[in-house]
């Protein structure tokens, strides 16, 4: 192995090389470096989006939602919620809990706007311990009575702002549990605040109102009932396991088997799966770019074998084995691609850490050519102030493994072909 490594490195350093072979080798290095660089940048941006979206979900919704169902069907609500909240807050890994009355509604404005929304009746002081409600308030506040705080996109779709009046319609079940029917009940509300969470789905379909008002609206006022307890944990990634502990404790403490809970991951399972699938598919696509670039080695090493035919014959005549000849050219292919991979790694990490500056530069260049302002990452479309990017060491390692495997596969055939040259044929015309 030392012999093959020594000869392979000598061949790389040798100045006796045809211009065409040298140019193709340079193109191979550039191709691998660009492939690796693009892969790192793309996956870093996807990872940044994933982390930012998870942060928005966790910040705007509690880590765990506890509910209670009677006879496994109709929600009956939870009485004596003050003691239940205190009981949940006393559990390990729980940082905060708050009562909520949640329900669906149809909102109609005086300006012709109609929208579906999820309403959350809250106590603002307790809600701050569980979600980022206070930090997300763009203007106004949530007071008492028939006041409501709308998501920014929801307010835009209704053509309303702070100070305007809207009408909220909710379904109210009337009658016996087996014969009851739902009838719409409407009340007027004053818009007293606008919030923006950074997540379009929440800003478009979410609104907050005082807890007591929501109890009256949805029929939970009698008995001072609620239908949810929101919980914040000390580790969102372990929310599913903590959910089981919380629900089991409530069932044992109250003797009621109808308490159940869902973690934020279970509530958003489809969305999180879509993010994972998207990243996986894009990783396969960018890996193909690396594979195509690495397979330039086939042409490079074939030309190199043809250039070194005489040397191969001499080495074989002196006793070098076929495996040693194969290793010599495998070393050359591996080193050539490694140089490209290292350059691509450094370039990809550098661009990922400065992706917003690069995007602005590209936008200025396109704007200069088209004579019109151009924005690569419009904030009003993506709802982020800048491109989120995060370099994940696991992604970098995976890209390195793909590059090495593609390099070894691409270098094998030319190296094998060179090792099979008979010494007599190699030296016949020398």
BADO-806334 format. One line per field, with one value per residue (C-alpha): y, z, x. Coordinates in steps of 0.25 Angstrom, whole numbers. Layout:
<recs>
c2 <- [Y, ...]
c3 <- [Z, ...]
c1 <- [X, ...]
</recs>
This chain:
<recs>
c2 <- [0, 9, 7, 10, 22, 27, 25, 31, 44, 45, 44, 55, 64, 60, 72, 62, 62, 65, 79, 72, 62, 74, 82, 70, 68, 82, 82, 69, 77, 89, 80, 72, 85, 92, 80, 79, 94, 94, 82, 88, 102, 96, 86, 97, 106, 95, 92, 107, 107, 94, 100, 113, 107, 98, 110, 117, 105, 103, 118, 120, 107, 100, 88, 79, 81, 73, 71, 63, 54, 48, 35, 36, 46, 59, 69, 72, 82, 82, 88, 93, 96, 105, 92, 84, 95, 95, 80, 80, 91, 83, 71, 69, 75, 85, 100, 105, 103, 111, 109, 111, 110, 107, 106, 109, 121, 129, 143, 154, 169, 181, 182, 170, 160, 146, 136, 124, 124, 117, 124, 123, 128, 131, 138, 147, 147, 131, 130, 137, 126, 116, 123, 135, 142, 155, 156, 154, 165, 175, 186, 187, 177, 168, 173, 168, 167, 165, 168, 160, 160, 155, 150, 159, 152, 149, 164, 167, 157, 163, 177, 182, 188, 192, 199, 192, 183, 169, 159, 145, 133, 120, 106, 104, 90, 90, 78, 64, 58, 48, 57, 71, 80, 91, 105, 117, 128, 142, 153, 166, 168, 180, 177, 182, 176, 170, 159, 153, 140, 138, 126, 129, 118, 123, 138, 134, 126, 129, 139, 141, 146, 147, 133, 137, 143, 130, 122, 130, 128, 113, 109, 107, 118, 110, 103, 111, 100, 100, 90, 90, 92, 96, 92, 97, 87, 88, 80, 81, 69, 60, 66, 53, 45, 56, 56, 42, 45, 57, 50, 37, 46, 54, 40, 35, 48, 50, 36, 40, 32, 42, 51, 51, 59, 62, 68, 78, 68, 59, 71, 75, 61, 63, 76, 71, 58, 67, 75, 63, 57, 70, 70, 55, 57, 70, 62, 51, 62, 69, 56, 53, 66, 61, 47, 53, 62, 51, 42, 52, 44, 33, 41, 47, 34, 27, 38, 37, 22, 24, 34, 25, 12, 12, 14, 3, -7, -4, -5, -19, -24, -20, -28, -19, -27, -23, -19, -9, -3, -2, 5, 15, 20, 19, 28, 38, 38, 39, 51, 58, 57, 60, 73, 77, 72, 80, 93, 91, 88, 101, 109, 103, 106, 120, 123, 117, 126, 138, 134, 147, 156, 147, 147, 162, 163, 154, 163, 175, 169, 164, 178, 184, 176, 177, 191, 188, 185, 170, 163, 149, 146, 155, 156, 157, 144, 136, 143, 143, 155, 148, 134, 124, 115, 106, 97, 83, 74, 62, 67, 71, 57, 51, 59, 55, 40, 42, 49, 38, 27, 33, 36, 21, 16, 26, 23, 8, 4, 12, 7, -7, -5, 0, -11, -22, -16, -28, -23, -28, -20, -7, -8, -14, 0, 6]
c3 <- [0, 3, -11, -18, -9, -13, -28, -28, -21, -30, -42, -37, -35, -48, -58, -70, -73, -85, -85, -88, -77, -67, -72, -70, -56, -53, -58, -49, -37, -40, -43, -30, -22, -28, -25, -11, -9, -15, -7, 6, 3, -1, 11, 21, 16, 17, 31, 35, 30, 37, 50, 49, 45, 58, 66, 61, 64, 78, 81, 76, 81, 94, 95, 100, 100, 110, 108, 114, 107, 112, 107, 97, 88, 93, 100, 114, 118, 131, 144, 156, 145, 155, 163, 151, 145, 158, 158, 144, 148, 160, 151, 146, 133, 133, 132, 131, 129, 125, 123, 109, 103, 88, 77, 63, 57, 45, 45, 37, 36, 32, 20, 13, 19, 23, 29, 37, 49, 62, 74, 87, 100, 109, 122, 116, 129, 129, 114, 114, 122, 111, 98, 91, 91, 97, 88, 76, 78, 68, 73, 83, 95, 100, 110, 116, 110, 96, 91, 81, 76, 61, 53, 44, 31, 37, 39, 25, 19, 27, 23, 38, 47, 62, 66, 56, 59, 54, 57, 61, 59, 66, 66, 79, 82, 87, 92, 98, 96, 86, 79, 80, 68, 65, 63, 60, 70, 67, 75, 72, 76, 76, 70, 80, 75, 64, 65, 55, 59, 46, 42, 31, 35, 49, 45, 35, 44, 58, 68, 83, 93, 108, 115, 121, 108, 101, 112, 110, 95, 95, 106, 117, 126, 135, 145, 140, 131, 120, 109, 109, 118, 110, 115, 113, 116, 118, 106, 94, 87, 98, 98, 94, 106, 116, 110, 114, 128, 130, 125, 134, 146, 144, 142, 155, 163, 158, 156, 142, 131, 120, 121, 108, 102, 90, 88, 78, 69, 69, 65, 54, 49, 35, 33, 40, 31, 19, 23, 25, 12, 5, 10, 7, -7, -9, -3, -13, -25, -20, -18, -33, -36, -27, -34, -48, -44, -38, -50, -58, -52, -62, -73, -65, -61, -74, -81, -70, -72, -87, -84, -74, -82, -83, -68, -65, -74, -67, -53, -57, -63, -50, -42, -38, -36, -43, -29, -27, -41, -38, -24, -31, -40, -29, -20, -31, -33, -18, -16, -28, -23, -9, -13, -20, -8, 2, -6, -7, 7, 11, 0, 4, 19, 16, 7, 17, 28, 19, 10, 13, 8, -4, -7, -6, -16, -26, -25, -28, -40, -45, -43, -50, -62, -63, -58, -48, -33, -30, -17, -16, -3, -2, 12, 9, 3, 12, 25, 30, 31, 25, 19, 31, 29, 39, 36, 41, 44, 40, 27, 24, 28, 19, 7, 10, 10, -3, -9, -5, -10, -23, -24, -22, -31, -42, -41, -40, -55, -61, -50, -52, -67, -65, -56, -67, -77, -80, -79, -93, -100, -91, -96, -110, -117, -107]
c1 <- [0, 11, 17, 3, 2, 16, 14, 0, 4, 17, 8, -1, 11, 18, 19, 20, 5, -3, -10, -23, -22, -19, -30, -40, -34, -37, -51, -53, -48, -57, -69, -68, -66, -78, -86, -82, -84, -98, -102, -97, -104, -117, -118, -114, -125, -135, -130, -131, -146, -149, -143, -150, -163, -162, -159, -171, -180, -174, -175, -190, -195, -193, -184, -196, -211, -219, -234, -245, -255, -268, -272, -261, -270, -275, -266, -272, -261, -252, -258, -249, -238, -230, -226, -224, -214, -207, -206, -200, -190, -185, -181, -166, -162, -174, -170, -184, -199, -211, -226, -232, -246, -243, -254, -257, -264, -268, -264, -271, -267, -275, -266, -270, -259, -263, -253, -252, -244, -240, -243, -235, -241, -229, -224, -213, -204, -204, -203, -190, -184, -188, -187, -181, -194, -189, -176, -185, -194, -192, -201, -212, -215, -226, -235, -248, -262, -265, -251, -243, -229, -227, -215, -209, -214, -227, -229, -225, -235, -246, -241, -241, -231, -231, -244, -253, -265, -267, -277, -274, -283, -280, -288, -296, -301, -315, -323, -320, -307, -313, -322, -315, -313, -304, -309, -300, -300, -294, -288, -281, -267, -257, -243, -234, -221, -213, -202, -192, -186, -177, -185, -195, -205, -206, -207, -218, -227, -225, -231, -231, -242, -243, -246, -259, -264, -261, -268, -280, -279, -277, -286, -275, -279, -288, -279, -267, -262, -251, -248, -233, -221, -208, -195, -181, -169, -154, -151, -160, -153, -158, -172, -179, -173, -176, -191, -192, -187, -197, -209, -206, -204, -217, -225, -219, -221, -236, -240, -245, -240, -245, -233, -224, -213, -206, -192, -189, -182, -194, -203, -194, -190, -194, -187, -174, -174, -175, -163, -155, -159, -156, -142, -140, -144, -136, -124, -125, -126, -113, -106, -108, -101, -89, -90, -89, -78, -70, -72, -64, -53, -56, -51, -39, -34, -36, -28, -17, -16, -14, -4, 3, 3, 18, 20, 9, 17, 30, 24, 18, 31, 38, 28, 17, 4, -10, -15, -4, -6, -21, -18, -8, -20, -30, -21, -20, -35, -38, -28, -33, -48, -44, -38, -51, -59, -51, -52, -67, -68, -61, -69, -82, -80, -76, -87, -97, -92, -94, -105, -113, -102, -100, -115, -115, -103, -110, -122, -114, -108, -121, -127, -115, -117, -132, -133, -143, -142, -141, -142, -137, -145, -157, -161, -176, -176, -168, -171, -157, -148, -136, -133, -131, -119, -113, -101, -104, -91, -99, -103, -88, -84, -95, -90, -76, -79, -87, -75, -65, -74, -77, -62, -58, -69, -65, -50, -51, -53, -42, -32, -37, -35, -21, -17, -22, -12, -2, 13, 16, 5, 9, 23, 22, 23, 33]
</recs>
